[in-house]
Amino acid sequence: MRKLMNRKHIVIVALCAVIAVGAIWSLNTRSAVAVEAVLIKDDVFIDTFREDGTVRSVAERPVYSEVDGLVEAVYVENGGSVLVGDAILSLNVDQLTYQHQALQGQLMSIQGQKNSESEKVKTPDLMVQQSAVNIALSTLTQAKVDASRSEELYNSGALSLNDYELVVKTVRDAEEQYQLQSSRLSGLEAQNSPGSGTIQYYDGQIIQIEAEIKRIEDQITKSVIKAQKAGVISQFNLKAGEAVVSMTPVATIIDKSELKIESQVLTQEAFNLKVGQDVIIIRNRKGLEDQIAGRITKVSPVATESVSTLGLKEKRILVEVKPLESIEPALIPGSDVEVDFVAYKTESAHIVPKSALFPVENGDAVWVIRDGKTEMQIITKGYSAVRSVEIIEGLEEGDYILKNFDTEGIDLGTAVTVN
């Protein structure tokens, strides 16, 4: 009887123990907080950003007019093809023609003034004096011939000394007459020779006007604007009668066979961009999105300031991208696209959502789940993206952390269950 009572007692005690353990387990289960957790593992971490881009031709050359004027004729259309030397447009040259004629008149006037400085003595007077010189020279020549013969006669005794001296005197008189007439001719000619300063003045005026005439002739030649390279005309909208200002682009000639994308990237996003990095070029076509592989070919070494659509000043860097594949329909020069750039990439990283981090005195921390309860773990951050953060120290592969640090009911040592 006693043995039976002992067995019943043992069974009751065992049942009570089971009920107590079950109650405790049930109480703990009911008090645990349901949470979302993130499993820490090594993973590839890529952060991208998107910027607007414009399709350009690699070989792109602006067309300038070197003269001002009104468009007289247009020979091509926007989008038309041209070869080297083809006329694109011509300007009205009436005003240049008038200027050219006026300058020609000025040149003739100055040349006439210069010539008039050499005609103070009339030509007939010069001719009369030149004739007198010629006569005097002929007389002198004959006198010398006679003197030579008289000398021979005098030496032979056939001519008296008195007669010989008369012949010699005739030669001296002829020489004096020749010198006198020559001197008079030189005097008249000197009157017709302007001073060196006068000559320089007129020559300077002539050089200046001739240079201006050549400039006008050059402008007339350049009034027909021609293509300097073969390609397709772009950004050309001029019509007859419209004004053209010199050294202002009137059109652009592009080569559609080789294209590039120009994108202005914020400086704070461009630090890791390098020539040779791959990108994705995105073109939207009425809801269709074409993705084209591309590669960075140039990163400008300097930033420029621009104003955003919100009116804020921004510092941006020009980045050029080359498409690596063709696509149909082809990219259109001047059209808009978007470019996905890689701001940061690592092949192995512990990545957590920013919502898991909270500030502490020593930096940042996360809630780690260990043995079903929460523990605070201080971490060291690496690269920070928009929604995710790279954790350099503090977490190990296989750890579970709370996805949202501010989950209701969470504190140090809180029992949790993972949804």
C-alpha positions as CSV (number, residue, x, y, z in Angstrom):
1,M,0.0,0.0,0.0
2,R,2.8,2.4,0.9
3,K,4.7,1.5,-2.2
4,L,1.7,2.4,-4.3
5,M,1.3,5.7,-2.5
6,N,5.0,6.5,-3.2
7,R,4.6,5.8,-6.9
8,K,1.6,8.1,-7.1
9,H,3.6,10.8,-5.4
10,I,6.5,10.5,-7.8
11,V,4.1,10.7,-10.8
12,I,2.4,13.8,-9.4
13,V,5.7,15.5,-8.8
14,A,6.9,14.7,-12.3
15,L,3.6,16.0,-13.8
16,C,4.0,19.2,-11.8
17,A,7.5,19.7,-13.1
18,V,6.5,19.2,-16.7
19,I,3.6,21.7,-16.2
20,A,6.0,24.2,-14.7
21,V,8.5,23.9,-17.5
22,G,5.8,24.2,-20.0
23,A,4.4,27.3,-18.3
24,I,7.8,28.9,-18.1
25,W,8.4,28.1,-21.8
26,S,5.0,29.4,-22.8
27,L,5.6,32.6,-20.8
28,N,9.0,33.2,-22.4
29,T,7.5,32.6,-25.8
30,R,4.7,35.0,-25.3
31,S,7.1,37.7,-24.0
32,A,9.6,37.5,-27.0
33,V,9.5,40.3,-29.5
34,A,9.0,39.4,-33.2
35,V,11.6,41.2,-35.3
36,E,13.0,41.4,-38.8
37,A,16.6,40.3,-39.0
38,V,19.5,40.5,-41.5
39,L,22.0,37.7,-41.9
40,I,25.6,39.0,-42.2
41,K,27.5,37.4,-45.0
42,D,30.3,38.4,-47.4
43,D,28.7,39.9,-50.5
44,V,29.5,42.1,-53.5
45,F,28.8,45.8,-52.6
46,I,28.0,48.1,-55.6
47,D,26.7,51.6,-55.3
48,T,25.5,53.3,-58.4
49,F,24.1,56.8,-59.3
50,R,22.4,58.1,-62.3
51,E,23.1,61.3,-64.2
52,D,21.7,63.0,-67.3
53,G,23.8,62.8,-70.5
54,T,23.8,64.2,-74.0
55,V,24.8,62.3,-77.1
56,R,27.5,64.0,-79.0
57,S,29.7,63.3,-82.0
58,V,33.4,62.5,-81.2
59,A,34.4,64.4,-84.4
60,E,32.3,67.6,-84.1
61,R,33.3,70.9,-85.6
62,P,31.4,74.2,-85.3
63,V,30.9,76.4,-88.4
64,Y,31.7,80.1,-88.0
65,S,31.1,83.1,-90.1
66,E,34.2,85.4,-90.2
67,V,32.1,88.4,-91.3
68,D,28.9,90.2,-90.3
69,G,26.0,90.3,-92.7
70,L,22.5,89.2,-93.7
71,V,21.9,85.7,-95.1
72,E,21.3,85.9,-98.8
73,A,21.1,82.3,-99.7
74,V,21.0,78.9,-97.8
75,Y,22.3,75.8,-99.6
76,V,21.8,73.0,-97.1
77,E,19.2,71.9,-94.5
78,N,19.6,70.8,-90.9
79,G,20.5,67.1,-91.0
80,G,21.8,67.4,-94.6
81,S,25.2,65.8,-95.6
82,V,28.1,68.0,-96.8
83,L,31.5,67.4,-98.3
84,V,34.6,69.5,-97.7
85,G,34.2,72.8,-99.7
86,D,30.4,72.6,-100.0
87,A,28.7,76.0,-99.6
88,I,26.5,76.1,-96.6
89,L,25.2,79.7,-96.9
90,S,26.2,83.0,-98.4
91,L,25.9,86.6,-97.1
92,N,24.8,89.7,-98.8
93,V,28.0,91.6,-99.9
94,D,26.5,94.9,-101.2
95,Q,27.9,97.0,-98.4
96,L,31.3,95.4,-98.8
97,T,31.2,96.1,-102.6
98,Y,30.4,99.8,-101.9
99,Q,33.3,100.0,-99.4
100,H,35.6,98.4,-101.9
101,Q,34.7,100.9,-104.6
102,A,35.1,103.8,-102.2
103,L,38.6,102.6,-101.2
104,Q,39.6,102.3,-104.8
105,G,38.6,105.9,-105.3
106,Q,40.6,107.0,-102.3
107,L,43.6,105.1,-103.6
108,M,43.4,106.8,-107.0
109,S,43.1,110.2,-105.3
110,I,46.2,109.8,-103.2
111,Q,48.2,108.5,-106.1
112,G,47.2,111.6,-108.1
113,Q,48.2,113.9,-105.2
114,K,51.6,112.1,-105.0
115,N,52.1,112.5,-108.8
116,S,51.1,116.2,-108.7
117,E,54.0,116.8,-106.3
118,S,56.3,115.8,-109.3
119,E,54.7,118.1,-111.9
120,K,55.3,121.7,-110.6
121,V,57.3,122.4,-113.8
122,K,55.4,121.8,-116.9
123,T,56.7,119.1,-119.3
124,P,57.2,121.4,-122.3
125,D,59.5,123.7,-120.3
126,L,61.6,120.6,-119.3
127,M,61.7,119.5,-122.9
128,V,63.0,123.0,-124.1
129,Q,65.7,123.0,-121.5
130,Q,66.7,119.4,-122.3
131,S,67.0,120.5,-126.0
132,A,69.3,123.4,-124.9
133,V,71.5,121.0,-123.0
134,N,71.7,118.7,-126.0
135,I,72.7,121.6,-128.3
136,A,75.3,122.8,-125.9
137,L,76.7,119.3,-125.6
138,S,76.9,119.0,-129.4
139,T,78.6,122.4,-129.7
140,L,81.1,121.3,-127.0
141,T,81.8,118.1,-128.8
142,Q,82.5,119.8,-132.2
143,A,84.7,122.4,-130.5
144,K,86.8,119.7,-129.0
145,V,87.2,118.0,-132.4
146,D,88.2,121.4,-134.0
147,A,90.7,122.0,-131.1
148,S,92.3,118.7,-131.7
149,R,92.9,119.4,-135.4
150,S,94.1,123.0,-134.6
151,E,96.6,121.6,-132.2
152,E,98.1,119.3,-134.9
153,L,98.2,122.3,-137.3
154,Y,99.8,124.5,-134.6
155,N,102.4,121.9,-133.8
156,S,103.3,121.6,-137.5
157,G,103.6,125.4,-137.8
158,A,100.6,125.6,-140.1
159,L,98.6,127.6,-137.6
160,S,99.6,130.6,-135.7
161,L,99.6,130.8,-131.9
162,N,96.9,133.5,-131.9
163,D,94.6,131.4,-134.1
164,Y,95.2,128.3,-131.9
165,E,94.4,130.3,-128.7
166,L,91.1,131.4,-130.2
167,V,90.2,127.7,-130.9
168,V,91.1,126.8,-127.2
169,K,88.9,129.7,-126.0
170,T,86.0,128.4,-128.1
171,V,86.3,125.0,-126.3
172,R,86.2,126.7,-122.9
173,D,83.2,128.8,-123.9
174,A,81.4,125.7,-125.1
175,E,82.1,123.9,-121.8
176,E,80.8,126.8,-119.8
177,Q,77.6,126.9,-121.9
178,Y,77.1,123.2,-121.5
179,Q,77.5,123.4,-117.7
180,L,75.1,126.4,-117.6
181,Q,72.4,124.6,-119.5
182,S,72.9,121.4,-117.6
183,S,72.6,123.3,-114.3
184,R,69.4,124.9,-115.5
185,L,67.9,121.5,-116.3
186,S,68.9,120.1,-112.9
187,G,67.2,123.0,-111.2
188,L,64.0,122.4,-113.1
189,E,64.0,118.7,-112.3
190,A,64.7,119.4,-108.6
191,Q,61.6,121.5,-108.5
192,N,59.6,118.4,-109.5
193,S,61.2,116.1,-106.9
194,P,59.2,116.2,-103.6
195,G,61.0,115.8,-100.2
196,S,61.5,112.4,-98.6
197,G,58.9,113.2,-95.9
198,T,56.3,114.0,-98.5
199,I,57.0,110.7,-100.4
200,Q,56.8,108.7,-97.1
201,Y,53.5,110.3,-96.3
202,Y,51.9,109.4,-99.6
203,D,53.4,105.9,-99.7
204,G,52.1,105.3,-96.2
205,Q,48.6,106.4,-97.2
206,I,48.7,104.1,-100.2
207,I,49.9,101.1,-98.2
208,Q,47.1,101.6,-95.7
209,I,44.4,101.8,-98.3
210,E,45.7,98.9,-100.3
211,A,45.7,96.8,-97.1
212,E,42.1,97.8,-96.4
213,I,41.2,96.9,-99.9
214,K,42.7,93.4,-99.5
215,R,40.8,93.0,-96.2
216,I,37.5,93.9,-97.9
217,E,38.3,91.5,-100.8
218,D,39.0,88.8,-98.2
219,Q,35.6,89.4,-96.5
220,I,33.8,89.2,-99.8
221,T,35.5,85.9,-100.4
222,K,34.5,84.7,-97.0
223,S,30.9,85.8,-97.4
224,V,30.3,82.3,-98.8
225,I,30.6,80.0,-95.8
226,K,31.8,76.5,-96.7
227,A,32.2,73.2,-95.0
228,Q,35.7,72.5,-93.6
229,K,35.0,68.8,-93.1
230,A,32.6,66.2,-94.3
231,G,29.7,65.2,-92.2
232,V,26.1,66.0,-91.2
233,I,24.9,69.5,-90.6
234,S,23.5,70.0,-87.1
235,Q,22.1,73.0,-85.1
236,F,21.5,75.0,-88.3
237,N,18.3,77.0,-88.4
238,L,19.2,80.2,-90.3
239,K,17.0,81.5,-93.1
240,A,17.4,84.2,-95.8
241,G,17.3,87.7,-94.4
242,E,18.5,86.8,-90.9
243,A,21.5,88.5,-89.4
244,V,24.8,86.7,-88.8
245,V,27.4,88.0,-86.3
246,S,31.1,87.2,-87.0
247,M,32.7,84.5,-84.9
248,T,29.4,83.2,-83.7
249,P,28.6,79.5,-84.6
250,V,26.0,79.2,-87.3
251,A,26.0,75.4,-87.5
252,T,27.9,72.3,-86.4
253,I,29.2,69.5,-88.6
254,I,29.2,66.1,-87.0
255,D,30.4,62.6,-87.8
256,K,27.6,60.2,-86.9
257,S,29.9,57.2,-87.2
258,E,31.5,57.7,-83.8
259,L,29.5,59.0,-80.8
260,K,30.1,59.8,-77.2
261,I,28.0,60.8,-74.2
262,E,28.8,63.9,-72.2
263,S,27.5,64.0,-68.6
264,Q,28.0,66.6,-65.9
265,V,28.6,64.7,-62.6
266,L,28.5,66.3,-59.1
267,T,32.0,66.5,-57.7
268,Q,31.1,64.6,-54.5
269,E,30.0,61.6,-56.6
270,A,32.9,61.7,-59.1
271,F,35.9,61.0,-56.9
272,N,36.0,57.3,-57.7
273,L,35.3,57.7,-61.4
274,K,38.2,56.7,-63.6
275,V,38.9,56.3,-67.3
276,G,38.2,52.7,-68.3
277,Q,35.3,52.1,-65.9
278,D,32.2,50.5,-67.3
279,V,28.8,52.2,-67.2
280,I,25.3,51.6,-68.4
281,I,23.8,54.1,-70.9
282,I,20.0,54.3,-70.7
283,R,17.7,55.5,-73.4
284,N,14.0,55.9,-72.8
285,R,11.7,55.4,-75.8
286,K,8.1,56.0,-74.9
287,G,8.2,53.6,-71.9
288,L,10.9,51.3,-73.5
289,E,14.2,51.4,-71.8
290,D,17.3,50.5,-73.8
291,Q,20.4,49.7,-71.9
292,I,23.7,50.1,-73.7
293,A,27.1,49.1,-72.3
294,G,29.5,52.0,-72.2
295,R,32.9,53.0,-70.8
296,I,34.4,56.2,-69.4
297,T,36.9,57.7,-71.8
298,K,37.5,61.1,-70.1
299,V,37.2,62.6,-66.6
300,S,37.7,66.4,-66.6
301,P,40.4,67.4,-64.1
302,V,38.5,70.6,-63.2
303,A,35.0,71.4,-62.0
304,T,32.7,74.0,-63.2
305,E,29.9,75.8,-61.4
306,S,26.3,75.5,-62.6
307,V,22.9,76.3,-61.3
308,S,20.4,73.5,-60.7
309,T,16.7,73.5,-61.6
310,L,16.1,74.5,-58.0
311,G,18.3,77.5,-58.3
312,L,21.2,76.0,-56.2
313,K,24.8,76.4,-57.2
314,E,26.6,73.1,-57.9
315,K,30.1,72.0,-58.8
316,R,30.1,69.5,-61.5
317,I,32.8,67.6,-63.6
318,L,32.5,66.7,-67.2
319,V,32.7,63.0,-67.8
320,E,32.7,61.5,-71.3
321,V,31.5,58.0,-72.1
322,K,31.8,55.9,-75.2
323,P,29.1,53.4,-76.2
324,L,30.6,49.9,-76.6
325,E,27.8,48.5,-78.7
326,S,25.6,49.7,-81.5
327,I,21.8,49.7,-81.1
328,E,18.8,50.1,-83.4
329,P,17.4,52.7,-83.8
330,A,20.8,54.4,-83.5
331,L,21.6,57.0,-80.9
332,I,20.8,60.5,-82.2
333,P,23.5,63.2,-81.7
334,G,22.0,66.0,-79.6
335,S,19.5,63.7,-77.9
336,D,19.3,63.1,-74.1
337,V,20.1,59.8,-72.3
338,E,20.9,58.8,-68.7
339,V,24.1,57.1,-67.5
340,D,24.4,54.8,-64.5
341,F,27.9,55.3,-62.9
342,V,29.5,53.0,-60.3
343,A,30.4,55.2,-57.3
344,Y,31.9,52.3,-55.2
345,K,32.4,48.6,-55.7
346,T,34.0,45.9,-53.5
347,E,33.9,42.1,-54.1
348,S,33.5,41.2,-50.4
349,A,31.8,43.3,-47.8
350,H,29.4,43.1,-44.8
351,I,26.4,45.2,-45.8
352,V,23.7,46.3,-43.5
353,P,20.7,48.7,-44.0
354,K,21.1,52.1,-42.6
355,S,17.9,51.5,-40.6
356,A,19.9,49.0,-38.4
357,L,22.4,51.6,-37.1
358,F,21.9,53.9,-34.2
359,P,24.3,56.4,-32.6
360,V,26.1,55.6,-29.3
361,E,28.8,57.5,-27.4
362,N,31.7,55.7,-29.1
363,G,30.2,55.9,-32.6
364,D,27.6,53.7,-34.1
365,A,26.1,50.3,-33.0
366,V,23.6,47.6,-34.1
367,W,21.4,45.1,-32.2
368,V,23.0,41.6,-32.6
369,I,20.8,38.5,-31.9
370,R,22.8,36.0,-29.7
371,D,21.1,33.1,-28.0
372,G,17.7,34.6,-28.8
373,K,18.4,37.9,-27.1
374,T,19.6,41.3,-28.2
375,E,23.1,42.6,-27.6
376,M,24.5,46.0,-28.5
377,Q,27.4,45.8,-30.9
378,I,29.6,48.8,-31.7
379,I,30.7,48.8,-35.3
380,T,33.0,50.7,-37.7
381,K,31.5,52.0,-40.9
382,G,33.0,52.0,-44.3
383,Y,31.4,53.3,-47.5
384,S,27.9,54.7,-47.0
385,A,25.4,54.4,-49.9
386,V,21.9,55.9,-49.9
387,R,20.2,53.0,-48.0
388,S,23.1,50.6,-47.1
389,V,26.4,50.8,-45.2
390,E,29.6,48.8,-45.4
391,I,30.7,47.5,-42.0
392,I,34.4,47.2,-41.6
393,E,34.6,46.0,-38.0
394,G,32.3,44.6,-35.4
395,L,30.3,41.9,-37.3
396,E,31.2,38.4,-38.4
397,E,29.7,36.3,-41.1
398,G,26.7,34.4,-39.8
399,D,25.7,37.1,-37.3
400,Y,22.0,38.2,-37.3
401,I,21.2,41.8,-36.6
402,L,17.9,43.7,-36.3
403,K,16.9,45.3,-39.6
404,N,15.3,48.2,-37.7
405,F,17.1,49.4,-34.5
406,D,13.9,51.2,-33.3
407,T,11.7,48.2,-33.3
408,E,9.1,48.6,-30.6
409,G,10.0,46.8,-27.3
410,I,13.6,46.3,-28.1
411,D,16.2,46.9,-25.4
412,L,19.4,45.4,-24.2
413,G,18.8,41.7,-23.5
414,T,15.3,41.6,-25.0
415,A,14.2,38.1,-26.1
416,V,13.4,38.1,-29.8
417,T,12.0,35.8,-32.4
418,V,12.8,36.3,-36.1
419,N,9.9,36.6,-38.5
